[in-house]
Amino acid sequence: MESRKCLECGEILRGRIDQKFCSDYCRNSYNNKINKDSKNLIRNTNNRLRKNYKILTELNSSGKTKVSRSRLYDRGFDFQFFTSIYTTKTGNTYFYVYDQGYLPLENETFLLIKRE
């Protein structure tokens, strides 16, 4: 009979026939290695969204205000990261980071709004 070995450390397994790991530590370690790349992508995306949300919240304390593109850029706002898009019947396109939105206006200006 061939002995079964832990997928992480190679230690011989004793116990259940369908056992793959010798301990919770080895199981967690193995799964963390397998999922590392996708978790990094998700973590980095969430960090960018969190930063954008913080910037919009700080600049829009009244619930509706106008700011320049340079003011957003200077704080590190990344226009590639948002959670949803809303287009009005009149054709205006709002970009949202959760409940904080912005509408591109003319002359490199943005209207910041908070969705109630």
C-alpha positions as CSV (number, residue, x, y, z in Angstrom):
1,M,0.0,0.0,0.0
2,E,1.3,3.4,-1.0
3,S,1.5,5.9,1.9
4,R,-0.2,9.2,1.6
5,K,1.7,12.4,2.2
6,C,0.8,15.9,3.2
7,L,0.5,18.1,0.1
8,E,2.4,20.9,1.9
9,C,5.2,19.4,3.9
10,G,5.3,15.8,2.7
11,E,4.8,14.2,6.1
12,I,3.1,10.8,6.1
13,L,-0.6,11.1,6.8
14,R,-2.4,9.0,9.4
15,G,-6.2,9.0,9.8
16,R,-9.0,9.5,7.3
17,I,-8.4,8.1,3.8
18,D,-9.4,11.4,2.1
19,Q,-7.0,13.5,4.3
20,K,-4.7,15.8,2.3
21,F,-2.9,17.7,5.0
22,C,-1.3,16.8,8.3
23,S,-2.5,20.0,10.1
24,D,-4.5,23.2,9.8
25,Y,-1.2,25.1,9.4
26,C,-0.2,23.0,6.3
27,R,-3.7,23.3,4.8
28,N,-3.8,27.1,5.3
29,S,-0.2,27.5,4.0
30,Y,-0.9,25.4,0.9
31,N,-4.1,27.3,0.1
32,N,-2.5,30.7,0.6
33,K,0.2,29.8,-1.9
34,I,-2.3,28.6,-4.4
35,N,-4.5,31.8,-4.1
36,K,-1.7,34.3,-3.7
37,D,-2.0,36.0,-7.1
38,S,-5.8,36.4,-7.2
39,K,-5.7,37.7,-3.6
40,N,-3.1,40.3,-4.4
41,L,-5.2,41.6,-7.3
42,I,-8.3,41.9,-5.1
43,R,-6.3,43.5,-2.3
44,N,-4.7,46.1,-4.6
45,T,-8.0,46.9,-6.3
46,N,-9.8,47.3,-2.9
47,N,-6.9,49.5,-1.7
48,R,-7.3,51.8,-4.8
49,L,-11.1,52.0,-4.3
50,R,-10.7,52.7,-0.6
51,K,-8.3,55.6,-1.4
52,N,-10.5,57.0,-4.1
53,Y,-13.5,56.9,-1.7
54,K,-11.5,58.6,1.0
55,I,-10.5,61.4,-1.4
56,L,-14.1,62.0,-2.6
57,T,-15.4,62.0,1.0
58,E,-12.8,64.5,2.2
59,L,-13.4,66.9,-0.8
60,N,-17.2,66.6,-0.7
61,S,-18.1,67.3,2.9
62,S,-21.3,69.2,2.0
63,G,-22.7,66.4,-0.3
64,K,-22.4,68.4,-3.5
65,T,-19.3,70.4,-4.6
66,K,-17.1,71.2,-7.6
67,V,-13.4,70.5,-7.8
68,S,-10.6,70.6,-10.4
69,R,-9.0,67.6,-11.9
70,S,-5.6,68.7,-10.6
71,R,-7.0,68.8,-7.0
72,L,-8.1,65.2,-7.4
73,Y,-4.8,64.1,-9.0
74,D,-2.7,65.9,-6.4
75,R,-4.4,63.8,-3.7
76,G,-3.7,60.6,-5.6
77,F,-7.2,60.0,-7.1
78,D,-7.1,57.2,-9.8
79,F,-9.9,57.7,-12.4
80,Q,-9.6,54.0,-13.5
81,F,-11.1,52.7,-10.3
82,F,-14.8,53.1,-9.6
83,T,-17.6,50.8,-8.6
84,S,-20.5,51.8,-10.9
85,I,-21.6,54.2,-13.7
86,Y,-24.9,55.9,-13.9
87,T,-26.1,57.7,-17.1
88,T,-29.0,60.1,-16.8
89,K,-31.8,60.5,-19.3
90,T,-30.1,63.7,-20.4
91,G,-26.9,61.8,-21.2
92,N,-24.7,62.9,-18.2
93,T,-22.5,60.0,-17.0
94,Y,-21.7,59.8,-13.2
95,F,-19.0,57.6,-12.0
96,Y,-19.4,56.2,-8.4
97,V,-17.1,54.9,-5.8
98,Y,-19.8,53.3,-3.6
99,D,-22.1,56.2,-2.7
100,Q,-19.6,59.0,-3.7
101,G,-19.9,60.1,-7.3
102,Y,-18.4,62.5,-9.7
103,L,-19.5,64.0,-13.0
104,P,-16.9,65.3,-15.4
105,L,-17.8,68.9,-16.4
106,E,-16.1,71.3,-18.8
107,N,-12.7,73.0,-18.2
108,E,-11.3,70.0,-16.3
109,T,-13.8,70.4,-13.5
110,F,-15.8,67.7,-11.7
111,L,-19.1,67.9,-9.8
112,L,-18.8,65.7,-6.7
113,I,-22.1,64.3,-5.3
114,K,-23.1,61.9,-2.6
115,R,-25.9,59.4,-3.4
116,E,-28.6,59.5,-0.7
